[in-house]
Amino acid sequence: MNIADAHCHLESEEFEGRLDGVLAEARNTGVTQIVTAAVRPEEWAKSKAIASATLGAPTCFDGTLAGRDAGAPRISFAWGIHPWYAAEHHFSDLERLATAAREGAVAIGEIGLDRKIESPAFGLQQRLFEAQLEVACDINLPVVMHCRGAFNELVESLRRVGVPKAGGMIHAFSGSVEMAEICLGLGLVFSMGASLSYKPSKKRLQVLGRIYPDAFLIETDSPDMPPAQAPDKPNVPANIRYNLAGVAAMLGRTEEEVAEVSMRNAGRLFGF
Ligand SMILES: [Zn+2]
C-alpha cells in the first residue's frame, strides 16, 4: 500500500533527534509520500533541509521508489506563516516567501484563519493570509489552509484575492457540506485526519459523501491531532493507518482504494 500523508509538520521540535525513527515507522506502515508544512519563517530552511535529506532523487512518483534512500518516504515541503504566528514583522518575510517555488517548495502553507484564538488579532491574521495568498497566486503554487471558525471569512478572502491556478487544500476540514460545496466551487480540495478515527457524525458522513473520491486527501497533522487509537503525543505519520481505517469503514471502501485515491489527489495538487 502507498499512503500519502498530505499534511504534517516534520520541522516540529517534537521530532527533533528522532526523525529517522519516525520516518522508518512511517515507511513500515506504507507511507511513501509526505508533505511537511512549515508554520513560520524560522522553520523554512529546516523544512527544505528535511525534504532534501530524505528525498532520494526521484522527481516523479510512479509507485516505486528509486535512488539513494530507496524505501524511505519521499518528502515534499510547503512554506508559510500559520495564523497562530501572525505578526507585523512577518510582512517583511513575504519577499522570501516569493522564492518558495524556486527553493523547491510544492505549496504555500500552512496559512489561514483562526477565530478560536484571541491573539493574534483576527484583522492581522486576515491581512497576512491575504498577502500570502497573493504570493501563492503570483508564483502559482497551491495553498495549504488552516481554518477554524472562520469559513465565511476564508471564502471572502479567497474571492477577494483569488485562488492560485494550481489550487488549494483546506486541511483538517471541519466545515459543513454546504461549505464544502462552496469551496469545491472555488476549486479547492480537502484533507482530513484524526477526525476520521472517531465515531462518524452525520455531518462528517455527508461531507465525505460529497468530497470523496475526487477532492479527498488524508493526513495526520502530526505531531498534533493524535487519532483516537493512539492518543499519546507526539502524533506521528505512521498513525495515518488509523485515519485510513476509519475513513475506509465510513465509506465502505477498502483501505487500498482510499489510499490510492488520496495519493492520486495529493499528487495532482502538489505535483508529484
Ligand atoms: Zn497543520
Residues whose N, C-alpha, C, O or C-beta is under 5 A from the ligand:
A	BS01	ZN	E110 D221
